[in-house]
Amino acid sequence: MKEEVLQKMRKEYLSMQEEQKELRRINNRLAQLLENPVVQEYLALSEEASDSATVHIFPFEGIRKAYSRYKMEIEDTNGIMICLGTYQTSSECDIVHGSADILVPRDSKNAEFRTYVDLEKPLSDAFNVPISLCEEYEKKHTVLFPSPLEAREFHHYLKISFLEDAFANGQETAVQNVLTKSIKN
């Protein structure tokens, strides 16, 4: 090996040894500081503050977290349904996305089903009702009809608004406010 290469390797090795020595010094000092009760309190409070930081940055984050934790326990609801759209089935299949139903106007003669979701339930609980049963279903339930292209965002916004209102004023007031804010059929 050339002396020049050996010198470069030696320099790199000595540099790494210095870094390890400095790291040991830092770790020793950290261990000393961690024994200090004031430092322990600081770290505990710092961790607590960082855990709740998103709640303060995004006001609805607390509502979202509370909902996410208890959404599976929601059985009885206030029965406010949101129509996510009217669809016609499609025989076309996309290799990447699979088959896709076609969104059609609410009064389309080609409509085969409507998709609904309860305001208080997650979107994953959406369900289809055959078009022949929709009129009867809509008579039995309070159904909101937002623009089909904005229905999912509408559901999210209205659910957050409903929960915020229910937390502050109770469910009855929240239901009334949802119905006055919304376009009801």
GROMACS elastic network, one bead per residue, 0.5 to 0.9 nm:
[ bonds ]
;  ai    aj funct       b0    kb
    1     4     6  0.82998   500
    1     5     6  0.67426   500
    1     6     6  0.68886   500
    2     5     6  0.54180   500
    2     6     6  0.64418   500
    2     7     6  0.87816   500
    3     6     6  0.50027   500
    3     7     6  0.61213   500
    3     8     6  0.87041   500
    4     7     6  0.51839   500
    4     8     6  0.64463   500
    4     9     6  0.87993   500
    5     8     6  0.51381   500
    5     9     6  0.62373   500
    5    10     6  0.85817   500
    6     9     6  0.50780   500
    6    10     6  0.60449   500
    6    11     6  0.85230   500
    7    11     6  0.60307   500
    7    12     6  0.85270   500
    8    11     6  0.51082   500
    8    12     6  0.61781   500
    8    13     6  0.85628   500
    9    12     6  0.50846   500
    9    13     6  0.60543   500
    9    14     6  0.85922   500
   10    14     6  0.60626   500
   10    15     6  0.84233   500
   11    14     6  0.52125   500
   11    15     6  0.60949   500
   11    16     6  0.86440   500
   12    15     6  0.50625   500
   12    16     6  0.62365   500
   12    17     6  0.86934   500
   13    16     6  0.51267   500
   13    17     6  0.62631   500
   13    18     6  0.87303   500
   14    18     6  0.62449   500
   14    19     6  0.86411   500
   15    18     6  0.51226   500
   15    19     6  0.62709   500
   15    20     6  0.86990   500
   16    20     6  0.61478   500
   16    21     6  0.85375   500
   17    20     6  0.50480   500
   17    21     6  0.61143   500
   17    22     6  0.86022   500
   18    21     6  0.50038   500
   18    22     6  0.61508   500
   18    23     6  0.85190   500
   19    22     6  0.50811   500
   19    23     6  0.60648   500
   19    24     6  0.86142   500
   20    24     6  0.61385   500
   20    25     6  0.85870   500
   21    24     6  0.51781   500
   21    25     6  0.63020   500
   21    26     6  0.87464   500
   22    25     6  0.50201   500
   22    26     6  0.62127   500
   22    27     6  0.86335   500
   23    26     6  0.50424   500
   23    27     6  0.60948   500
   23    28     6  0.85267   500
   24    27     6  0.50735   500
   24    28     6  0.60605   500
   24    29     6  0.85815   500
   25    28     6  0.51859   500
   25    29     6  0.62736   500
   25    30     6  0.86547   500
   26    29     6  0.51263   500
   26    30     6  0.61172   500
   26    31     6  0.86186   500
   27    31     6  0.61397   500
   27    32     6  0.86402   500
   28    31     6  0.51314   500
   28    32     6  0.63580   500
   28    33     6  0.87506   500
   29    32     6  0.50270   500
   29    33     6  0.61753   500
   29    34     6  0.85927   500
   30    33     6  0.50159   500
   30    34     6  0.60504   500
   30    35     6  0.87690   500
   31    34     6  0.51504   500
   31    35     6  0.66772   500
   32    35     6  0.54867   500
   32    36     6  0.72102   500
   33    36     6  0.53425   500
   33    37     6  0.86954   500
   33    38     6  0.89828   500
   33    39     6  0.64984   500
   33    40     6  0.84162   500
   34    37     6  0.75547   500
   34    38     6  0.88143   500
   34    39     6  0.60915   500
   34    40     6  0.60905   500
   35    38     6  0.88281   500
   35    39     6  0.76432   500
   35    40     6  0.73607   500
   36    39     6  0.53693   500
   36    40     6  0.63978   500
   36    41     6  0.88382   500
   37    41     6  0.61513   500
   37    42     6  0.85471   500
   38    41     6  0.51384   500
   38    42     6  0.61627   500
   38    43     6  0.87002   500
   39    43     6  0.61607   500
   39    44     6  0.85931   500
   40    43     6  0.52062   500
   40    44     6  0.62024   500
   40    45     6  0.86437   500
   41    44     6  0.51384   500
   41    45     6  0.61434   500
   41    46     6  0.84299   500
   42    45     6  0.52449   500
   42    46     6  0.59588   500
   42    47     6  0.85845   500
   43    47     6  0.61123   500
   43    48     6  0.85468   500
   44    47     6  0.52497   500
   44    48     6  0.62213   500
   44    49     6  0.86276   500
   45    49     6  0.60193   500
   45    50     6  0.85592   500
   46    49     6  0.51036   500
   46    50     6  0.61827   500
   46    51     6  0.86476   500
   47    50     6  0.51888   500
   47    51     6  0.62228   500
   47    52     6  0.88421   500
   48    51     6  0.52162   500
   48    52     6  0.65587   500
   48    53     6  0.86489   500
   49    52     6  0.53452   500
   49    53     6  0.59061   500
   50    54     6  0.78172   500
   51    54     6  0.73275   500
   51    55     6  0.85914   500
   52    55     6  0.54475   500
   52    56     6  0.69659   500
   52    62     6  0.88119   500
   53    56     6  0.53373   500
   53    57     6  0.62644   500
   53    58     6  0.86226   500
   54    58     6  0.57763   500
   54    59     6  0.81412   500
   54    61     6  0.66406   500
   54    62     6  0.82344   500
   55    58     6  0.53824   500
   55    59     6  0.57351   500
   55    60     6  0.71830   500
   55    61     6  0.50791   500
   55    62     6  0.52861   500
   55    63     6  0.87779   500
   56    59     6  0.58764   500
   56    60     6  0.89341   500
   56    61     6  0.80976   500
   56    62     6  0.84809   500
   57    61     6  0.82498   500
   58    61     6  0.53829   500
   58    62     6  0.80652   500
   59    62     6  0.66826   500
   59    63     6  0.79808   500
   60    63     6  0.51845   500
   60    64     6  0.61467   500
   60    65     6  0.86344   500
   60   160     6  0.72317   500
   60   164     6  0.83194   500
   61    65     6  0.60456   500
   61    66     6  0.85328   500
   62    65     6  0.51519   500
   62    66     6  0.61392   500
   62    67     6  0.85008   500
   63    66     6  0.51950   500
   63    67     6  0.60331   500
   63    68     6  0.84815   500
   63   160     6  0.69440   500
   63   163     6  0.71638   500
   63   164     6  0.69802   500
   64    67     6  0.51097   500
   64    68     6  0.59874   500
   64    69     6  0.85696   500
   64   160     6  0.74555   500
   65    68     6  0.50735   500
   65    69     6  0.61770   500
   65    70     6  0.87995   500
   66    69     6  0.52546   500
   66    70     6  0.64682   500
   66    71     6  0.83748   500
   67    70     6  0.53541   500
   67    71     6  0.54237   500
   67   163     6  0.84292   500
   68    71     6  0.54714   500
   68    72     6  0.81199   500
   68   122     6  0.89934   500
   69    72     6  0.77641   500
   69    73     6  0.88775   500
   70    73     6  0.54605   500
   70    74     6  0.70540   500
   71    74     6  0.54390   500
   71    75     6  0.89031   500
   71   120     6  0.82014   500
   71   121     6  0.69189   500
   71   122     6  0.74340   500
   72    75     6  0.79134   500
   72   121     6  0.85430   500
   74    77     6  0.70889   500
   74   120     6  0.77153   500
   74   121     6  0.74042   500
   75   121     6  0.89189   500
   76    79     6  0.81314   500
   77    80     6  0.77959   500
   77   118     6  0.78716   500
   77   119     6  0.83735   500
   77   120     6  0.65282   500
   77   121     6  0.84088   500
   78   118     6  0.86374   500
   78   119     6  0.83653   500
   78   120     6  0.78646   500
   78   171     6  0.84096   500
   78   172     6  0.89565   500
   78   175     6  0.74879   500
   79   118     6  0.66109   500
   79   119     6  0.76794   500
   79   120     6  0.83936   500
   79   141     6  0.63992   500
   79   142     6  0.65316   500
   79   143     6  0.85398   500
   80   117     6  0.86080   500
   80   118     6  0.58600   500
   80   119     6  0.56603   500
   80   120     6  0.79152   500
   80   141     6  0.68603   500
   80   142     6  0.50713   500
   80   143     6  0.60046   500
   80   144     6  0.74520   500
   80   175     6  0.83157   500
   80   179     6  0.87589   500
   81   116     6  0.62815   500
   81   117     6  0.55791   500
   81   119     6  0.56601   500
   81   120     6  0.87107   500
   81   138     6  0.89450   500
   81   141     6  0.69920   500
   81   142     6  0.59956   500
   81   144     6  0.61603   500
   81   145     6  0.88330   500
   82    85     6  0.89611   500
   82   115     6  0.84667   500
   82   116     6  0.54965   500
   82   117     6  0.54079   500
   82   118     6  0.62009   500
   82   119     6  0.63828   500
   82   142     6  0.84538   500
   82   143     6  0.55346   500
   82   145     6  0.62008   500
   82   146     6  0.75546   500
   82   151     6  0.76406   500
   82   154     6  0.87098   500
   82   155     6  0.69152   500
   83    86     6  0.79464   500
   83   114     6  0.70368   500
   83   115     6  0.58867   500
   83   117     6  0.67052   500
   83   118     6  0.89310   500
   83   143     6  0.66508   500
   83   144     6  0.61455   500
   83   145     6  0.53464   500
   83   146     6  0.71500   500
   83   148     6  0.77103   500
   83   151     6  0.73006   500
   84   114     6  0.73822   500
   84   115     6  0.53228   500
   84   116     6  0.55351   500
   84   117     6  0.71805   500
   84   126     6  0.83654   500
   84   145     6  0.76193   500
   84   146     6  0.76505   500
   84   147     6  0.82258   500
   84   148     6  0.56585   500
   84   149     6  0.83225   500
   84   150     6  0.84325   500
   84   151     6  0.52000   500
   84   152     6  0.67330   500
   84   155     6  0.85530   500
   85   103     6  0.66264   500
   85   104     6  0.77164   500
   85   105     6  0.81714   500
   85   106     6  0.73689   500
   85   113     6  0.86276   500
   85   114     6  0.57106   500
   85   115     6  0.56268   500
   85   116     6  0.75805   500
   85   145     6  0.82960   500
   85   146     6  0.87183   500
   85   147     6  0.81090   500
   85   149     6  0.80825   500
   85   151     6  0.75479   500
   86   102     6  0.84087   500
   86   103     6  0.58736   500
   86   104     6  0.56491   500
   86   105     6  0.64738   500
   86   106     6  0.54684   500
   86   107     6  0.84707   500
   86   108     6  0.83813   500
   86   111     6  0.63152   500
   86   112     6  0.75716   500
   86   113     6  0.58958   500
   86   115     6  0.65095   500
   86   131     6  0.83760   500
   86   148     6  0.79228   500
   87   101     6  0.61725   500
   87   102     6  0.53673   500
   87   104     6  0.53572   500
   87   105     6  0.80750   500
   87   106     6  0.83439   500
   87   108     6  0.89904   500
   87   110     6  0.82005   500
   87   111     6  0.54100   500
   87   112     6  0.59626   500
   87   113     6  0.55014   500
   87   114     6  0.60278   500
   87   115     6  0.78261   500
   88   101     6  0.58014   500
   88   102     6  0.51375   500
   88   103     6  0.65273   500
   88   104     6  0.66341   500
   88   110     6  0.61656   500
   88   112     6  0.50304   500
   88   113     6  0.67865   500
   88   114     6  0.89275   500
   89    99     6  0.88227   500
   89   100     6  0.73960   500
   89   102     6  0.61559   500
   89   103     6  0.88765   500
   89   111     6  0.82933   500
   89   112     6  0.69227   500
   89   113     6  0.84292   500
   90    93     6  0.79168   500
   90    99     6  0.69551   500
   90   100     6  0.61820   500
   90   101     6  0.50923   500
   90   102     6  0.63702   500
   91    99     6  0.69787   500
   91   100     6  0.80872   500
   91   101     6  0.83478   500
   92    98     6  0.85532   500
   92    99     6  0.60381   500
   92   100     6  0.71788   500
   92   101     6  0.87258   500
   93    96     6  0.87437   500
   93    97     6  0.77616   500
   93    98     6  0.52873   500
   93   100     6  0.68299   500
   94    97     6  0.53222   500
   94    99     6  0.59703   500
   94   100     6  0.77461   500
   95    98     6  0.57098   500
   95    99     6  0.83960   500
   97   100     6  0.76330   500
  103   106     6  0.89850   500
  103   111     6  0.85430   500
  103   148     6  0.80647   500
  104   107     6  0.81938   500
  104   108     6  0.62901   500
  104   110     6  0.76804   500
  104   111     6  0.65213   500
  105   108     6  0.51833   500
  105   109     6  0.89223   500
  105   111     6  0.78170   500
  105   148     6  0.87589   500
  106   109     6  0.89676   500
  106   111     6  0.74712   500
  106   114     6  0.84112   500
  107   110     6  0.86913   500
  107   111     6  0.75044   500
  108   111     6  0.53466   500
  109   112     6  0.84782   500
  111   114     6  0.79828   500
  111   130     6  0.89208   500
  111   131     6  0.66726   500
  112   129     6  0.86950   500
  112   130     6  0.59998   500
  112   131     6  0.52343   500
  112   132     6  0.80463   500
  113   128     6  0.61638   500
  113   129     6  0.54163   500
  113   132     6  0.80158   500
  113   133     6  0.87669   500
  113   134     6  0.78596   500
  114   127     6  0.82538   500
  114   128     6  0.55062   500
  114   129     6  0.54257   500
  114   130     6  0.65729   500
  114   131     6  0.63712   500
  114   134     6  0.72528   500
  115   126     6  0.64808   500
  115   127     6  0.54686   500
  115   129     6  0.64249   500
  115   130     6  0.89664   500
  116   125     6  0.88047   500
  116   126     6  0.54810   500
  116   127     6  0.55343   500
  116   128     6  0.63703   500
  116   129     6  0.77111   500
  116   143     6  0.85330   500
  117   120     6  0.83981   500
  117   121     6  0.68898   500
  117   122     6  0.77026   500
  117   123     6  0.64115   500
  117   124     6  0.84470   500
  117   125     6  0.64034   500
  117   127     6  0.64417   500
  117   128     6  0.89519   500
  117   155     6  0.83156   500
  118   121     6  0.52323   500
  118   122     6  0.77928   500
  118   123     6  0.82796   500
  118   125     6  0.78640   500
  118   126     6  0.74307   500
  118   155     6  0.87604   500
  119   122     6  0.78844   500
  119   123     6  0.88429   500
  119   155     6  0.64196   500
  119   156     6  0.84089   500
  119   158     6  0.74538   500
  119   159     6  0.58467   500
  119   162     6  0.85650   500
  120   159     6  0.63093   500
  120   162     6  0.84925   500
  120   163     6  0.84934   500
  121   124     6  0.80739   500
  121   125     6  0.64159   500
  121   126     6  0.82882   500
  121   159     6  0.85472   500
  122   125     6  0.56382   500
  122   126     6  0.76458   500
  122   155     6  0.89920   500
  122   156     6  0.87069   500
  123   126     6  0.54481   500
  123   152     6  0.76248   500
  123   155     6  0.80481   500
  123   156     6  0.85366   500
  124   127     6  0.86287   500
  129   132     6  0.82001   500
  129   133     6  0.65154   500
  129   134     6  0.62195   500
  129   137     6  0.81581   500
  130   133     6  0.55474   500
  130   134     6  0.64579   500
  131   134     6  0.50932   500
  131   135     6  0.77864   500
  132   135     6  0.72708   500
  132   136     6  0.84836   500
  133   136     6  0.55687   500
  133   137     6  0.61631   500
  133   138     6  0.86834   500
  134   138     6  0.59216   500
  134   139     6  0.85083   500
  135   138     6  0.52032   500
  135   139     6  0.63048   500
  135   140     6  0.88795   500
  136   139     6  0.51881   500
  136   140     6  0.65187   500
  136   141     6  0.89225   500
  137   140     6  0.52968   500
  137   141     6  0.63568   500
  138   141     6  0.51967   500
  138   142     6  0.67866   500
  138   143     6  0.62207   500
  138   185     6  0.89533   500
  139   142     6  0.75862   500
  139   143     6  0.86307   500
  142   184     6  0.77678   500
  142   185     6  0.82819   500
  143   184     6  0.66159   500
  143   185     6  0.67470   500
  144   179     6  0.84665   500
  144   182     6  0.69575   500
  144   183     6  0.61684   500
  144   185     6  0.63737   500
  145   148     6  0.77569   500
  145   151     6  0.79580   500
  145   182     6  0.85319   500
  145   183     6  0.66070   500
  145   184     6  0.66139   500
  145   185     6  0.67435   500
  146   149     6  0.83155   500
  146   150     6  0.68399   500
  146   151     6  0.55176   500
  146   154     6  0.69798   500
  146   155     6  0.88528   500
  146   182     6  0.81587   500
  146   183     6  0.70107   500
  146   184     6  0.87886   500
  147   150     6  0.53195   500
  147   151     6  0.58108   500
  147   154     6  0.85646   500
  148   152     6  0.80665   500
  149   152     6  0.78164   500
  149   153     6  0.88183   500
  150   153     6  0.55047   500
  150   154     6  0.59778   500
  150   155     6  0.86496   500
  151   155     6  0.60329   500
  151   156     6  0.86367   500
  152   155     6  0.50773   500
  152   156     6  0.63670   500
  152   157     6  0.86919   500
  153   156     6  0.50950   500
  153   157     6  0.60825   500
  153   158     6  0.84198   500
  154   157     6  0.51555   500
  154   158     6  0.58764   500
  154   159     6  0.82971   500
  155   158     6  0.52550   500
  155   159     6  0.59051   500
  155   160     6  0.85601   500
  156   159     6  0.52085   500
  156   160     6  0.62466   500
  156   161     6  0.85525   500
  157   160     6  0.53242   500
  157   161     6  0.61040   500
  157   162     6  0.85124   500
  158   162     6  0.58584   500
  158   163     6  0.84746   500
  158   178     6  0.71347   500
  158   181     6  0.89246   500
  158   182     6  0.86307   500
  159   163     6  0.60868   500
  159   164     6  0.84885   500
  159   178     6  0.89528   500
  160   163     6  0.51885   500
  160   164     6  0.60437   500
  160   165     6  0.84891   500
  161   164     6  0.52036   500
  161   165     6  0.61280   500
  161   166     6  0.84888   500
  161   174     6  0.82832   500
  161   178     6  0.78836   500
  162   165     6  0.51655   500
  162   166     6  0.59385   500
  162   167     6  0.85461   500
  162   171     6  0.81359   500
  162   174     6  0.54384   500
  162   175     6  0.70873   500
  162   177     6  0.78362   500
  162   178     6  0.64129   500
  163   167     6  0.59764   500
  163   168     6  0.84985   500
  163   171     6  0.82775   500
  163   174     6  0.75022   500
  164   167     6  0.52694   500
  164   168     6  0.63660   500
  164   169     6  0.85419   500
  164   174     6  0.82772   500
  165   168     6  0.51638   500
  165   169     6  0.56587   500
  165   170     6  0.69248   500
  165   171     6  0.76144   500
  165   173     6  0.74183   500
  165   174     6  0.51258   500
  165   175     6  0.87685   500
  165   177     6  0.81410   500
  166   169     6  0.52627   500
  166   172     6  0.77097   500
  166   173     6  0.70449   500
  166   174     6  0.50466   500
  166   175     6  0.81203   500
  167   170     6  0.60113   500
  167   171     6  0.78207   500
  167   174     6  0.87018   500
  168   174     6  0.88479   500
  169   172     6  0.80930   500
  169   173     6  0.61216   500
  169   174     6  0.69108   500
  170   173     6  0.57603   500
  170   174     6  0.63049   500
  170   175     6  0.88425   500
  171   175     6  0.59882   500
  171   176     6  0.85610   500
  172   175     6  0.52156   500
  172   176     6  0.63512   500
  172   177     6  0.86672   500
  173   176     6  0.51552   500
  173   177     6  0.61107   500
  173   178     6  0.85714   500
  174   177     6  0.50728   500
  174   178     6  0.60819   500
  174   179     6  0.86107   500
  175   178     6  0.51147   500
  175   179     6  0.62393   500
  175   180     6  0.86951   500
  176   179     6  0.51959   500
  176   180     6  0.62392   500
  176   181     6  0.86240   500
  177   180     6  0.51416   500
  177   181     6  0.60354   500
  177   182     6  0.84856   500
  178   181     6  0.51583   500
  178   182     6  0.60396   500
  179   182     6  0.52149   500
  179   183     6  0.74807   500
  179   184     6  0.69693   500
  180   183     6  0.77273   500
  180   184     6  0.84126   500
